[in-house]
Amino acid sequence: MKRNSFIIFGLLLGLALALAAPQRASALTNACTHISNTATVSFEVGGVAQTNKTSTAEFWVGNKVNVDVNGQDTGSGGIIPVIPLQTNRVMTFRITNSGNAAQTYGLSISSAMSSTFSGHVDSFDAASGVLNPAATTAIVLPGDHVDVTYTAVMPDVGTAVDDAYAVYQLTAVTKDVDGITTIVEGHNISIGAQNSIPACSGDVVFGDAATTFSSAHDGQAADREAFHVATAALTVTKVSAPVFDPVNCTLTYDNAAYDCGTNTPKAIPEAMIEYTITIANSGGAAATNVNLSDSQTAGSSVTYRGYKKGLLTGHNCSATEVLLDGTTCTSTGVTITPGPTQSVTVTGLTVNASSSRTIKYQVTIN
């Protein structure tokens, strides 16, 4: 009795463990799998066994077409940052064969003006781009995938303006293993060989679901990604104003400062003119290695004199310096060229995004 109890307990325990264990999902049965079932009837007549009667039914498993396309640049939300004239900017899409037959996929990539992605509207196209593979994938087995890349060259800033988006859609259309024949839905359709399984004729059903960029049950799928321009957008403004003249103002402190009181200085001989050059960056990226060249008109009768402060405020820069950003007298990267076409050159500046730099200097009217 005890022995039988132990046997029953062991069987129950084994069954419980089997039910508790995680069950592995079975793979889809391959298309063109031949399934044959035979029914057999045995019987007797007058107690004598007779010849069995049999009947066999057979069919070939059809092709459930199911393809998925997904952008792979998920770390950036499918948006690839670019700058004008940049080369080798890549977006990647993954094509997954979620059906039960080996397939190839015809590929196309498009950028339609005003199309959207993640709320961003397409407003420019890449200057050029290369899709790899170019037109059709190699054979993709059920459950497997292939990655497709689009490598692009950006246009210049005249087209790829700051904060602009170029939206691209990759579409994959299911084809037979020959890479040529587009799969059609229907009954008794030719289905290409599946590895060791010979070709057959069977049902073809489109099982793909609708996605944001593709319809359901059409044997194709699509997804989108976008290039996003983050670049500098510079403007330059130059203004001039008299800050001293010998009639309305007085030089003080060894000619290092001036005082005009309540008078308004005029642009007359021996007057000092102050130039203010502002370089503003309204873009989303810093502009580096910014170089300024500021030349007087040929024949101008002025002499560069650095930057002299007023009586109570300002800075006193030498004749080899400019006043940078209203705070610093500097000669770094500054070149002063005297003569009839006198020029001021400032090199090596950086103008950060959403900021500006100012350069001030003064000349004396001869």
C-alpha positions in Angstrom: 0.0 0.0 0.0 2.8 2.4 0.9 4.6 1.6 -2.3 1.5 2.4 -4.4 1.1 5.7 -2.4 4.7 6.7 -3.2 4.2 5.9 -6.9 1.0 8.0 -7.1 2.6 10.9 -5.1 5.6 10.8 -7.5 3.3 10.9 -10.6 1.3 13.8 -9.2 4.5 15.8 -8.3 5.9 15.3 -11.8 2.7 16.4 -13.4 2.6 19.5 -11.2 6.2 20.4 -12.1 5.5 19.9 -15.8 2.5 22.3 -15.6 4.5 24.9 -13.6 7.4 24.9 -16.1 7.4 27.7 -18.7 6.1 26.5 -22.1 8.1 27.3 -25.2 6.2 28.9 -28.0 6.3 26.6 -31.1 7.6 28.0 -34.4 5.3 28.4 -37.3 5.1 25.4 -39.5 7.0 26.0 -42.7 5.1 26.7 -45.8 5.0 23.7 -48.3 5.2 21.3 -45.4 3.3 18.2 -46.6 0.7 17.0 -44.0 -0.9 13.6 -44.7 -3.5 11.8 -42.4 -4.9 8.3 -43.0 -8.1 7.0 -41.4 -8.2 3.2 -41.0 -11.4 1.1 -40.3 -11.1 -2.5 -39.2 -14.1 -4.8 -39.0 -15.3 -8.4 -38.9 -18.0 -10.4 -40.7 -19.3 -13.5 -38.9 -16.4 -13.3 -36.5 -13.9 -13.3 -39.3 -11.6 -10.2 -39.7 -11.9 -8.5 -43.0 -9.5 -6.3 -44.9 -9.1 -2.9 -43.4 -10.5 0.1 -45.2 -8.4 3.3 -45.4 -8.7 6.8 -46.7 -6.0 9.4 -46.8 -6.3 13.2 -46.8 -3.3 15.4 -47.5 -2.5 19.1 -48.0 0.4 21.4 -48.1 0.8 24.2 -45.5 0.2 27.6 -47.1 2.2 30.8 -46.9 1.2 33.2 -44.1 2.9 36.4 -45.3 3.9 38.7 -42.4 6.6 41.3 -42.7 7.7 44.0 -40.2 9.8 47.1 -40.8 11.3 49.0 -37.8 13.7 51.9 -37.6 16.7 51.0 -35.5 18.0 54.4 -34.4 15.9 54.1 -31.3 18.5 55.8 -29.0 17.7 59.1 -30.7 14.0 58.4 -31.2 14.6 57.7 -34.9 16.0 61.2 -35.5 19.6 61.4 -36.7 21.3 64.8 -36.0 23.1 66.3 -39.0 24.8 69.5 -40.1 24.9 71.1 -43.6 27.4 69.4 -46.1 27.9 66.5 -43.7 28.6 63.1 -45.4 28.0 59.5 -44.4 25.0 60.1 -42.2 23.2 56.8 -41.8 19.7 55.6 -40.9 19.0 51.9 -40.3 15.9 49.9 -40.8 15.3 46.3 -39.8 13.1 44.0 -41.9 11.8 41.0 -40.1 10.2 37.9 -41.7 7.4 37.1 -39.2 5.8 34.7 -41.6 6.4 31.0 -42.3 8.1 31.0 -45.6 11.5 32.2 -46.9 11.0 35.5 -48.7 12.9 38.3 -50.3 11.8 41.9 -50.1 11.7 44.7 -52.6 12.9 47.9 -51.2 12.2 51.6 -51.8 13.0 54.7 -49.8 11.2 58.0 -50.3 11.1 61.5 -48.9 7.9 63.3 -49.5 7.7 67.1 -48.8 5.3 67.8 -45.8 5.3 64.1 -44.7 5.7 63.9 -40.9 7.5 61.8 -38.3 7.1 62.2 -34.6 5.4 65.5 -35.2 8.2 66.9 -37.3 7.4 68.0 -40.9 9.7 67.2 -43.8 11.1 70.3 -45.4 14.3 69.3 -47.3 15.9 66.3 -49.1 19.4 65.0 -48.8 21.7 66.0 -51.6 22.3 62.3 -52.4 21.8 58.9 -50.7 22.6 55.2 -51.2 20.3 52.4 -50.1 22.0 49.2 -49.1 20.8 46.7 -50.3 19.9 48.8 -53.3 16.6 47.2 -54.5 16.0 43.6 -53.1 17.2 41.8 -50.0 18.7 38.4 -50.0 16.5 35.5 -48.9 15.3 36.0 -45.3 14.2 32.8 -43.5 11.1 32.7 -41.2 11.9 34.4 -37.9 15.0 36.0 -39.3 15.8 39.6 -40.2 18.0 41.8 -42.4 19.2 45.3 -41.7 18.9 48.0 -44.5 20.9 51.2 -44.4 20.4 54.6 -46.1 23.6 56.6 -46.2 23.1 60.3 -47.1 25.0 63.5 -47.9 23.5 66.7 -46.6 23.0 69.8 -48.7 24.4 73.2 -47.9 22.9 75.5 -45.3 20.8 77.2 -48.0 18.6 74.1 -48.1 19.4 72.4 -44.8 18.5 75.3 -42.5 18.7 75.0 -38.8 16.0 72.9 -37.1 14.9 71.5 -40.5 13.9 67.8 -40.9 14.2 65.4 -43.8 11.8 62.5 -43.3 12.4 59.2 -45.1 10.2 56.2 -45.3 11.5 52.7 -46.1 8.9 50.3 -47.6 9.5 46.6 -48.0 7.3 44.6 -50.4 7.2 40.8 -50.0 8.6 38.9 -53.0 9.2 35.2 -53.7 12.6 33.6 -53.1 13.6 34.4 -56.7 13.8 38.1 -55.7 11.6 39.1 -58.7 8.0 37.8 -58.3 5.9 39.9 -56.0 3.8 37.7 -53.7 0.0 37.8 -54.4 -2.7 36.5 -52.1 -4.9 33.6 -53.3 -5.5 29.9 -53.5 -3.3 27.3 -55.2 -0.5 29.8 -55.6 3.1 28.7 -56.4 5.2 28.9 -53.3 9.0 28.7 -53.7 11.2 26.0 -52.1 11.8 26.3 -48.4 15.4 25.1 -47.8 15.0 21.3 -47.8 11.3 21.6 -48.5 10.4 21.4 -52.2 8.3 24.1 -53.9 4.5 23.6 -53.8 1.2 25.1 -54.6 -0.9 26.3 -51.7 -2.8 29.1 -50.1 -1.1 32.5 -49.7 -2.6 34.8 -47.0 -1.4 38.3 -46.1 -1.2 38.3 -42.3 0.6 41.6 -41.7 -1.1 44.0 -39.3 -1.6 47.7 -39.9 1.1 50.1 -38.7 1.5 53.8 -38.5 2.8 53.9 -42.1 1.4 50.8 -43.8 -2.0 49.1 -44.2 -3.0 45.7 -43.0 -3.0 42.6 -45.2 -1.1 43.9 -48.2 2.2 42.0 -47.9 4.2 45.0 -47.2 5.4 47.2 -44.3 7.0 50.6 -43.8 8.6 52.8 -41.2 10.1 56.3 -41.0 13.1 58.0 -39.6 14.4 61.6 -40.0 17.5 63.7 -40.4 17.5 66.7 -38.2 19.6 69.8 -38.9 21.3 71.4 -35.9 23.6 74.1 -37.2 24.8 77.6 -36.6 22.8 80.4 -38.1 24.9 83.6 -38.1 24.1 87.2 -38.8 26.5 90.1 -38.7 25.6 93.7 -37.9 27.9 96.7 -38.0 27.0 100.1 -36.6 29.0 103.3 -36.1 28.5 106.3 -33.9 30.6 109.4 -33.1 31.9 109.3 -29.5 34.1 112.4 -29.4 34.7 115.5 -31.4 37.2 118.4 -30.6 34.4 121.0 -30.5 31.8 119.4 -28.3 34.0 117.2 -26.1 37.2 117.3 -24.1 40.1 114.8 -24.0 41.3 114.0 -20.5 43.8 111.8 -18.7 46.6 112.0 -21.3 44.1 111.6 -24.1 43.1 108.2 -22.8 39.5 109.3 -22.1 37.0 111.9 -23.2 34.1 113.8 -21.8 31.3 115.2 -24.0 29.1 116.2 -21.1 25.6 116.8 -22.4 26.8 117.5 -25.9 26.3 115.2 -28.8 29.5 114.5 -30.7 29.6 115.0 -34.4 31.4 113.2 -37.2 33.8 116.0 -38.1 37.6 116.0 -38.6 39.5 114.9 -35.5 36.4 113.2 -34.2 36.4 109.6 -32.9 34.0 107.1 -34.5 33.2 103.9 -32.7 32.4 100.7 -34.7 30.4 97.9 -33.1 30.3 94.6 -34.9 27.9 92.0 -33.6 28.0 88.3 -34.7 24.8 86.6 -33.5 24.1 82.8 -33.7 20.4 82.0 -33.6 21.0 78.3 -34.5 21.2 75.2 -32.5 24.9 74.5 -32.8 28.1 76.5 -32.0 29.9 78.2 -34.8 33.7 77.6 -34.5 36.7 79.1 -36.2 34.7 82.2 -36.9 36.9 84.8 -38.7 36.0 88.5 -39.2 37.5 90.8 -41.8 36.5 94.4 -41.6 37.9 96.8 -44.2 37.5 100.5 -44.7 36.5 101.8 -48.1 39.4 102.6 -50.3 40.5 106.2 -49.8 38.8 106.5 -46.4 40.5 109.2 -44.3 40.5 107.5 -40.9 43.1 106.2 -38.6 42.7 103.2 -36.3 43.2 104.1 -32.6 42.1 101.0 -30.6 39.4 101.6 -28.1 39.4 104.5 -25.7 37.1 104.7 -22.7 34.8 107.6 -21.8 35.3 109.6 -18.7 33.5 107.3 -16.2 33.1 104.0 -17.9 34.5 101.7 -20.5 37.9 100.2 -21.3 41.2 101.6 -22.6 42.5 99.3 -25.4 45.8 99.9 -27.2 46.1 100.5 -30.9 46.8 96.8 -31.5 43.7 95.6 -29.6 39.9 95.4 -30.0 37.3 95.4 -27.2 35.8 91.9 -27.3 32.3 91.3 -25.9 32.4 94.6 -24.1 34.7 93.3 -21.4 38.2 92.3 -22.7 40.9 94.2 -24.6 42.6 91.6 -26.7 45.1 91.3 -29.5 44.8 87.5 -29.8 43.9 86.7 -33.4 43.7 90.4 -34.1 45.5 92.0 -37.1 45.5 95.7 -37.8 46.5 96.7 -41.3 47.0 100.5 -41.7 46.9 102.4 -44.9 44.4 103.7 -47.4 42.4 100.5 -47.2 42.9 100.0 -43.5 41.4 96.7 -42.2 40.8 94.9 -38.9 40.9 91.1 -38.8 39.8 89.0 -35.9 40.2 85.2 -36.1 39.5 82.0 -34.1 36.2 83.1 -32.5 33.5 80.7 -31.2 29.9 81.8 -31.2 27.8 79.4 -29.2 24.2 78.5 -30.0 21.7 81.2 -29.2 24.4 83.7 -28.3 26.5 86.5 -29.8 29.9 88.1 -29.8 30.7 91.8 -30.1 33.8 93.5 -31.4 34.4 97.2 -30.8 37.1 99.5 -32.1 37.5 103.2 -32.9 39.0 105.3 -35.7 39.8 109.0 -35.9 38.7 111.1 -38.8 41.8 112.7 -40.3 
